[in-house]
Amino acid sequence: MDKELIIRSSSEEVDFALLKDGKLIELQKDEGVNNFSVGDVFIAKIRKAVPGLNAAFVNVGYEKDAFLHYHDLGPKLPSLLKFTKSVSAGKLKDFSLKNFPFEKDIDKDGKISDVLKSNQSLLVQIVKEPISTNKVPRISSELSIAGRYIVLVPFSSRISISQKIEDKEEKDRLKRLVKSITPQGFGIIVRTVAQGKKVAELDKDLQNLLSRWTAMCKKLHKAHHPSKVLGEMNKASSILRDIFNDTFTGITVDDEELYIQIKDYVQEIAPNKESIVKLYQSNIPVFEKFGIERQIKTSFGKTVSMAKGAYLVIEHTEALHVIDVNSGNRSNKANSQEDTALEVNLIAATEMARQLRLRDMGGIIVVDFIDMTNAENRQKLFNHLRNEMKDDRAKHKILPPSKFGLIQITRQRVRPEMNIKTREENPDVIINGTEVEAPIGIVQKITHDLEQLLKKDYKKLTLNTHPFIAAFLTKGFPSIRSKWFLEHKKWVKILPRDAYTYLEYHFFDKDGNRIK
């Protein structure tokens, strides 16, 4: 399995595309103007406590007050408040927590008005970015600072190991190593990528996190309220920190300054992998070169095509997302209806797991798979879907298929959903034009229909289509038509038709009869 990270930079934003065996599985943007990223820590002011909601409204500098529920305060809130007050006043210069006297934990079922008051200063962390214009950042006063191998948790004494590390001996080894280096007053969460690492590597990561904690504390004395006192690392470094592993075969960057930053970071976290970072220098845009633009155009939108004629229909409502699995016009006489349903469902589960990660869809997702009567097949589908989603970094839960073929999924989303426009203005309508699919979407449909016709042994095919689409299929080297010929060993004659609408196309046989 090959993993590649392709990074495209412009003056306004940076795009990150993660490829797995050449297929786009994750797409992220860094617009450089987001002041409320997940992981950022703010010194904030309590605006007011609302006993009826058992929550407080907090001024973090956003256009609307953030919402802090009692359950997001953390048991060590009194210790955090005392520490923040002492450091802000300049009375406490030792930030190590080694000699800091901890206060009694708050009652887990207590009231917000008993622990927080208006105008009180409080350190809070962004745990969910503003999802839309009417949403505010979600915050927590349980702080954590993420590193490459570990997460540092101030005001804690707990050491926990990632649940994705299943080997008990390795869990015990990591717990023993981390316990030996953990400073007093701090807890540690060991990340999955720490598997097999030596104590020196873990300690180096820990010292880096402690340095960031100290730098943050130094800002508190002069910081105005509210303001950011600890920012997440730049997007490129944070992505590499979270996903980089030995399966990466390439990191390609089209900006020299960013290339140097990433090369330095990879040199720090994985010196033996430094050579895989490459600076892309070509007149062809990097996303075009790696086929990412094509995949973006065909992967977003309401309908997503899959192998063997199957497709997904993805609908969004206010409350949930609905995904419908369709077998298309596919038929396989060698298999029973049950076998065909299982085959299509397995293909759909793989694509659906990719779509959830690619679009970063969150909340409740209901998937309507093709009905299967065999309980063993339903279990196969469930296991396959869990396996496909195991690399998804977002927290998620999958329920087994219902007797109606529905699978329900909950998936946590901490950033706005990736939503890319795949439709553009119809060139046939100059005034008050409507929108139609992008050319690549239409080409994908034409290619799919062509493959179906070639399976039926048509000897000679002619395609009539709009002049724009005809040009798109025939121009350039190799053209799309040339690629069809190389793959299927059949030459398709393409005739432009001025009378056709942008979306219209028809195939004709050797006798000039239209094929329906």
C-alpha positions in Angstrom: 0.0 0.0 0.0 1.5 3.3 -1.1 0.5 6.6 0.5 1.4 10.0 -1.1 0.8 13.5 0.1 0.4 16.1 -2.6 0.5 19.7 -1.5 -0.6 22.6 -3.7 0.2 26.2 -2.6 -1.2 29.5 -3.8 -1.1 33.0 -2.4 -4.5 32.5 -0.6 -4.5 28.9 0.5 -2.7 25.5 0.6 -4.5 22.3 -0.5 -3.4 18.9 0.9 -4.4 15.7 -1.0 -3.7 12.3 0.5 -3.6 9.5 -2.0 -3.7 5.8 -1.2 -2.5 3.7 -4.2 -3.2 6.7 -6.4 -6.8 7.2 -5.2 -7.8 10.4 -3.4 -8.9 9.6 0.2 -8.5 12.9 2.0 -8.6 16.5 1.0 -7.9 19.4 3.3 -7.5 23.2 2.9 -5.5 25.7 4.9 -6.9 29.1 4.1 -4.5 30.9 6.4 -7.3 33.0 8.0 -8.8 30.5 10.5 -8.1 31.9 13.9 -10.1 29.1 15.6 -8.4 25.8 14.7 -8.8 22.6 16.6 -6.1 22.5 19.3 -5.7 26.3 19.7 -5.7 27.4 23.4 -7.2 30.8 24.4 -7.2 32.8 27.6 -10.9 33.7 27.7 -13.4 35.6 29.8 -16.6 34.0 31.2 -19.4 36.2 29.9 -22.1 34.6 32.1 -23.1 31.3 33.6 -26.6 30.0 32.6 -27.9 27.6 35.3 -30.8 26.5 33.2 -28.4 25.1 30.6 -25.7 24.1 33.2 -23.3 25.9 30.9 -21.5 29.2 30.4 -21.1 31.6 27.5 -17.4 32.4 27.0 -15.8 35.3 25.1 -12.9 33.8 23.1 -12.8 36.7 20.6 -15.2 35.1 18.1 -18.1 37.1 16.7 -20.4 35.1 19.0 -19.7 33.7 22.5 -18.6 30.1 22.6 -20.7 27.6 24.6 -19.0 25.7 27.5 -21.0 23.0 29.1 -20.4 21.7 32.6 -19.3 18.3 31.3 -16.6 20.0 29.2 -15.0 21.7 32.2 -12.9 18.7 33.4 -12.5 17.5 37.0 -9.4 19.6 37.6 -11.1 22.9 36.8 -10.3 24.5 40.3 -6.6 23.7 39.9 -6.6 25.2 36.3 -8.4 28.4 37.6 -6.0 28.8 40.4 -2.9 28.2 38.2 -4.2 30.7 35.5 -4.9 33.4 38.1 -1.5 33.0 39.7 0.4 33.0 36.4 -1.6 35.9 34.9 -0.8 38.0 38.0 2.9 37.2 37.8 2.9 35.5 41.2 3.8 32.0 39.8 7.0 31.6 37.7 7.4 27.9 37.9 5.2 26.3 35.2 6.3 22.7 35.7 3.4 21.8 38.1 5.9 19.8 40.2 5.3 21.9 43.3 1.9 23.2 42.4 -0.8 22.3 45.1 -3.8 20.8 43.3 -7.3 21.7 44.4 -10.1 19.3 45.0 -11.9 18.0 41.9 -15.3 19.3 41.0 -18.4 17.2 41.4 -19.2 15.4 38.2 -22.9 16.2 38.6 -22.4 19.7 40.0 -23.8 23.1 38.8 -22.0 25.6 36.6 -22.8 28.5 38.9 -20.9 26.8 41.7 -17.6 26.8 39.8 -17.6 29.7 37.3 -18.5 33.4 37.7 -18.9 36.3 35.2 -15.6 38.0 34.1 -13.5 35.1 35.4 -10.4 34.3 33.3 -10.1 30.7 32.0 -7.9 28.8 29.7 -10.0 27.0 27.1 -9.2 24.9 24.0 -11.0 24.6 20.7 -12.3 21.1 20.2 -14.6 21.8 17.2 -14.3 24.6 14.7 -17.2 26.8 13.7 -19.0 24.5 11.2 -21.2 27.2 9.6 -22.1 30.9 9.9 -24.6 30.3 12.7 -22.3 27.9 14.7 -19.7 28.9 17.2 -16.5 27.1 18.2 -16.9 24.3 20.7 -14.5 24.6 23.6 -13.3 22.6 26.6 -11.2 23.5 29.6 -9.6 20.1 29.6 -6.3 21.1 27.9 -4.1 18.8 25.8 -1.1 19.4 23.6 -0.6 16.9 20.8 2.8 15.7 19.7 4.0 13.1 17.2 3.9 10.1 19.6 2.2 11.4 22.7 -0.4 13.9 23.9 0.5 15.9 27.0 -2.4 16.5 29.4 -1.7 19.2 32.1 -3.3 18.8 35.6 -3.7 15.1 35.2 -1.9 11.9 36.5 -3.4 9.4 34.1 -1.4 7.5 31.5 -3.5 5.9 28.7 -2.6 4.0 25.6 -4.3 4.2 22.2 -7.1 1.6 21.8 -5.8 0.9 18.3 -2.7 -0.7 19.8 -4.0 -4.2 20.4 -0.9 -6.1 21.5 -1.0 -6.3 25.3 2.8 -6.7 25.7 3.4 -3.6 23.6 0.8 -1.7 25.6 2.5 -2.7 28.9 5.9 -1.8 27.5 4.8 1.7 26.4 3.0 2.3 29.7 6.1 1.4 31.6 8.4 3.6 29.4 6.0 6.6 29.6 5.5 6.3 33.3 9.3 6.5 33.8 9.5 9.9 32.0 6.2 11.6 32.8 6.7 14.7 35.0 4.6 15.3 38.1 1.3 17.1 37.4 0.9 15.9 33.9 -0.8 13.0 32.2 0.0 11.4 28.9 -1.9 9.7 26.1 0.2 7.5 24.0 -0.7 7.7 20.3 -0.9 4.7 17.9 2.2 5.8 15.9 4.3 5.3 19.1 4.1 1.5 18.6 7.6 0.1 18.6 9.3 3.4 19.5 12.2 3.7 22.0 12.1 5.7 25.2 14.5 8.3 23.7 12.1 9.1 20.9 9.2 9.4 23.3 11.2 11.6 25.7 12.2 13.9 22.8 8.6 14.4 21.9 7.7 15.0 25.6 10.4 17.7 26.0 9.1 19.4 22.9 5.6 19.5 24.3 6.8 20.7 27.7 8.6 23.6 25.9 5.3 24.5 24.1 3.5 24.4 27.5 6.1 26.7 29.1 6.0 29.1 26.1 2.2 29.3 26.5 2.4 30.0 30.2 4.9 32.8 29.6 2.4 34.6 27.5 -0.3 34.6 30.1 1.1 37.5 32.2 0.9 40.1 29.5 -1.9 38.6 27.4 -5.1 40.5 26.9 -8.4 38.7 27.4 -9.5 37.1 25.1 -6.5 36.1 23.0 -4.8 33.0 21.6 -1.9 31.8 23.7 -1.1 28.5 22.0 -1.7 27.9 18.3 -1.7 24.6 16.5 1.3 24.0 14.3 1.0 24.9 10.7 -1.4 22.7 8.7 1.3 20.9 6.8 3.2 19.9 10.0 0.0 19.0 11.9 -1.2 16.7 9.0 2.2 15.0 8.9 2.2 14.7 12.6 -1.1 12.9 12.6 -0.9 10.7 9.5 2.8 10.2 8.6 4.1 6.6 8.9 6.3 4.1 7.2 3.8 3.4 4.4 4.4 6.9 2.9 6.2 6.7 -0.4 6.2 10.4 -1.4 5.4 13.9 -0.3 5.3 16.4 -3.3 5.2 20.1 -2.8 4.9 22.8 -5.4 6.1 25.7 -3.3 9.8 26.1 -2.4 9.4 27.7 1.0 6.8 25.1 2.1 9.0 22.4 0.7 11.9 23.5 3.0 9.6 23.6 6.0 8.2 20.1 5.4 11.7 18.7 4.6 12.9 20.0 8.0 9.9 18.6 9.8 10.3 15.1 8.2 14.0 15.2 9.0 13.1 15.8 12.6 10.4 13.1 13.0 11.7 10.5 10.5 15.2 11.2 9.3 15.3 8.1 7.1 12.3 9.3 5.1 13.7 12.8 4.3 14.4 11.7 0.7 10.7 11.2 -0.1 10.0 14.9 0.1 10.2 16.3 -3.4 9.8 19.9 -4.8 7.5 19.8 -7.9 8.7 22.1 -10.7 6.6 21.9 -13.9 4.3 24.0 -16.0 1.6 21.4 -15.5 -0.3 22.1 -12.2 0.6 19.5 -9.5 -3.0 18.4 -9.0 -3.4 17.9 -12.7 -0.2 15.9 -12.9 -1.3 13.5 -10.2 -4.9 13.2 -11.5 -6.3 14.9 -8.4 -8.4 17.5 -10.2 -10.1 14.7 -12.1 -10.8 12.8 -8.9 -12.2 15.9 -7.2 -14.6 16.6 -10.0 -15.9 13.0 -10.0 -15.8 12.3 -6.2 -18.0 15.2 -5.0 -21.5 16.0 -6.0 -24.8 14.1 -5.4 -24.0 11.0 -7.5 -20.7 9.1 -7.2 -19.9 6.4 -9.7 -18.2 3.1 -8.7 -16.8 0.0 -10.3 -19.0 -2.3 -12.4 -21.7 0.2 -13.0 -22.8 0.7 -9.4 -23.2 4.2 -7.9 -24.0 6.1 -4.7 -26.5 8.8 -4.2 -25.6 11.1 -1.3 -28.2 13.4 0.1 -27.8 15.9 2.9 -30.6 17.1 5.3 -30.5 19.3 8.3 -30.5 16.3 10.7 -28.5 13.6 8.9 -26.8 12.4 5.7 -28.5 9.6 3.6 -26.5 7.4 1.2 -28.3 5.1 -1.2 -26.5 2.2 -2.9 -27.6 1.4 -6.4 -26.4 -1.5 -8.6 -27.0 0.5 -11.8 -27.6 -1.4 -15.0 -25.1 -4.1 -14.0 -26.1 -7.7 -14.4 -24.2 -10.9 -13.9 -26.0 -14.1 -15.0 -23.3 -16.3 -13.4 -24.3 -15.2 -9.9 -27.5 -15.3 -7.9 -29.2 -12.0 -7.0 -27.8 -12.5 -3.4 -24.2 -12.8 -4.7 -24.6 -9.8 -6.9 -26.1 -7.7 -4.0 -23.1 -8.7 -1.8 -20.6 -7.8 -4.4 -22.1 -4.4 -5.1 -22.5 -3.7 -1.3 -18.8 -4.5 -0.6 -17.7 -2.2 -3.4 -20.1 0.5 -2.0 -18.8 0.1 1.5 -15.3 0.7 0.4 -16.3 3.8 -1.6 -18.6 5.1 1.2 -15.7 4.9 3.8 -13.6 6.9 1.4 -16.4 9.5 0.9 -17.0 10.0 4.6 -13.3 10.8 5.1 -12.9 12.8 1.9 -15.9 15.0 2.5 -15.4 14.9 6.3 -19.1 14.2 6.8 -20.2 14.2 10.4 -23.2 13.5 12.6 -25.7 10.7 11.7 -25.2 8.9 8.4 -27.8 6.3 7.2 -26.7 4.0 4.4 -29.3 2.1 2.4 -27.5 -1.0 1.1 -29.1 -3.4 -1.3 -31.2 -5.9 0.6 -29.5 -9.3 1.4 -31.5 -12.2 3.0 -28.4 -14.1 4.1 -27.4 -13.2 7.7 -23.8 -14.3 7.0 -23.6 -11.9 4.0 -24.8 -9.1 6.2 -22.1 -9.9 8.7 -19.5 -9.9 5.9 -20.6 -6.5 4.9 -20.5 -5.2 8.4 -17.0 -6.5 9.0 -15.8 -5.2 5.7 -17.1 -1.7 6.4 -15.5 -1.7 9.9 -12.2 -2.7 8.3 -12.4 0.0 5.6 -13.1 2.7 8.3 -10.4 1.6 10.7 -7.9 4.2 9.3 -10.4 7.0 9.7 -9.0 9.3 12.3 -12.4 10.8 13.2 -14.2 9.0 16.1 -17.0 6.9 14.7 -19.4 4.1 15.6 -21.1 1.7 13.2 -24.2 -0.3 14.0 -24.9 -3.7 12.4 -27.2 -3.8 9.4 -30.9 -3.8 10.2 -33.3 -6.3 8.6 -34.1 -3.6 6.0 -30.5 -3.4 4.9 -29.8 0.0 6.7 -26.5 0.7 8.4 -26.4 3.6 10.8 -23.1 5.4 11.5 -22.2 8.3 13.8 -19.0 10.2 12.9 -17.5 13.1 14.7 -16.7 16.1 12.7 -14.4 18.9 14.2 -14.0 21.0 11.0 -16.4 22.3 8.3 -17.4 19.6 5.8 -15.5 19.7 2.6 -18.0 20.7 -0.1 -16.6 21.3 -3.6 -18.8 22.6 -6.4 -18.9 20.1 -9.3 -21.4 22.0 -11.5 -20.7 25.0 -13.7 -22.6 27.4 -16.0 -24.3 25.9 -19.0 -22.5 27.4 -22.1 -25.7 26.8 -24.1 -27.5 29.4 -22.0 -26.0 32.8 -22.2 -28.5 34.8 -20.2 -29.9 33.6 -16.9 -28.0 30.3 -17.4 -28.5 27.2 -15.5 -25.8 25.0 -14.0 -24.8 21.6 -15.4 -22.2 19.0 -14.6 -18.5 19.7 -15.1 -17.1 18.2 -18.4 -15.3 15.5 -16.5 -18.5 14.3 -14.9 -20.2 13.9 -18.3 -17.1 12.2 -19.7 -17.2 9.7 -16.9 -20.8 8.8 -17.7 -19.9 8.4 -21.4 -17.0 6.2 -20.6 -19.2 4.0 -18.4 -21.8 3.7 -21.2 -19.1 2.8 -23.7 -17.7 0.0 -21.5 -21.2 -1.4 -21.2 -21.7 -1.4 -25.0 -18.3 -2.9 -25.7 -19.3 -5.8 -23.4 -22.2 -6.5 -25.8 -19.8 -6.9 -28.8 -20.7 -3.9 -30.9 -18.2 -3.9 -33.7 -18.2 -0.3 -34.7 -19.5 2.6 -32.5 -20.1 6.3 -33.3 -20.6 8.8 -30.6 -22.6 12.0 -31.3 -22.2 14.7 -28.7 -22.1 18.5 -28.1 -19.1 20.2 -29.8 -17.5 21.2 -26.5 -17.6 17.6 -25.2 -16.4 16.2 -28.6 -13.3 18.5 -28.4 -12.7 17.5 -24.8 -12.6 13.8 -25.9 -10.4 14.2 -29.0 -7.9 17.0 -28.3 -4.5 16.6 -26.7 -2.1 13.7 -26.6 -3.0 11.1 -25.4 -6.6 12.1 -25.9 -9.4 10.4 -23.9 -10.5 8.6 -27.1 -6.9 7.3 -27.6 -7.0 6.0 -24.1 -10.2 4.2 -24.9 -8.5 2.6 -27.9 -5.5 1.5 -25.9 -7.7 -0.1 -23.2 -10.4 -1.7 -25.4 -8.7 -2.0 -28.8 -11.8 -0.4 -30.4 -11.8 3.0 -32.2 -14.8 5.2 -31.5 -15.8 7.7 -34.1 -16.8 11.0 -32.5 -19.1 13.5 -34.3 -19.9 16.9 -32.9 -23.5 17.9 -33.1 -24.4 21.6 -32.8 -28.0 20.9 -32.2 -27.3 18.8 -29.0 -27.5 20.3 -25.6 -24.5 20.3 -23.4 -25.5 17.1 -21.6 -26.8 15.2 -24.6 -25.0 12.4 -26.3 -26.0 9.2 -28.2 -24.2 6.1 -29.4 -24.9 4.7 -32.9 -24.0 1.3 -34.4 -22.3 0.5 -37.7 -25.6 0.8 -39.6 -26.3 4.3 -38.1 -29.0 3.1 -35.7 -29.2 4.8 -32.4 -28.4 2.5 -29.5 -30.8 2.9 -26.6 
